[in-house]
Amino acid sequence: MDPLDAGAGSILRQPKAVWATAGASVVAFMGIGLVDPILPSIARGLDATAGQVSLLFTSYFLITAIAMLLTGFVSSRVGGRRTLLLGLAFVVVFAGLAGTSGSVGRLVGFRAGWGLGNALFVSTALAVIVGAAAGGSAAAILLYESALGLGMACGPLLGAVLGNISWRYPFFGTATLMAIGFLCITAFLKEQPKPARRTSLLDPLKALGHGGLASAAVSAFFYNYTFFTVLAFTPFVLGMSPYRSGAVFFAWGLLLAVFSVIVAPRMQERFGSLKVLGGSLVLLAADVLVLGYGDHTTAVVCTVLSGAFIGVNNTVYTELALGVSDAPRPVASAGYNFVRWFAAAAAPWFAPKIEEWTDVHMPFVVAAVTAALGAVVVLVRRRALTLEAAEQAPRHASQDGVGVFAN
């Protein structure tokens, strides 16, 4: 079935609560790539090195990874609406404070607080959208993926436009947009029923005892290292103005959105999820290797092209995490994300260090190797990763309280 047709009749006919949550999700995902085009400007403005500025990603995703153990614990006790509002409040406060930073150390610290807020919000948003959406979970997930793609595309663009005035303005802009999202959710979203069973802090870790889920998490760990080498280190290699860098990553984000929402489902239907994932990881490895050794024009083209492979990978990994084990979806996704986001924290720190120790090409060689390792895990563990759709469908039909920092 065409993925667009699956939700065409209902995806645009949603309650105000769904649109409010989806709109805030766009801004939340914008925050991931927001700093991308202004990393060199921040380095100059705060007299910091590339390695120090890259810690903006490391602190953000390190806290995000740890917070994955907390999100289900919190939302199962206070409810989805309050968890969303708590996360939004954290983002508004810490994004605003980030714009006032007088040193890179303070900026990194405020970015960590931002990561906690984003984890609480984004990990709960899909569950809320699924619970409140009209047209079933398929339309809700498509809407959520669309919000993710739009946010990843627009984040660098907003960062470039505002960052061309001052590197501080993108942070203030995000705080303002998230404050609007806070008001919209307060006005339009009613509290949803709490799950029958409260989630403990150890449940996500216990879920990783399932071989299939653990394999998906390990493969995604290697993949995420490659993903965030491209996102956090490439702007320093390209050496472009905020506008030009923002345009490159806007095109990158558009490809990510199109391949995540439209192309990946069609490829999965034709070739199967594991073949698509393994092939996409190999192509990403090749793309990153060419990026590292090509001239400037080649590097720009390969950066944009990587968005296509990343979009495909994001969609397939999300489905694997949600469906490969017998754990409830919120618990499975929390354990999966706990593992993979550590790579997102590691890559921005290691890539500049590797350049210092060797040369500018080697960070991309390492990133190509990690993407290939992700494909090797998929190949070796393909039996554990195989979905038994007929057995999983009844169980998941009763588990639509999905919580995932998807993609």
PyMOL commands that set and color helices and strands:
alter all, ss='L'
color gray80, all
select helices_A, chain A and resi 3-8+16-33+36-45+50-78+80-98+104-132+136-163+169-188+203-207+211-238+242-271+273-293+296-323+329-357+362-380+382-385+389-397
alter helices_A, ss='H'
color red, helices_A
deselect
rebuild
show_as cartoon
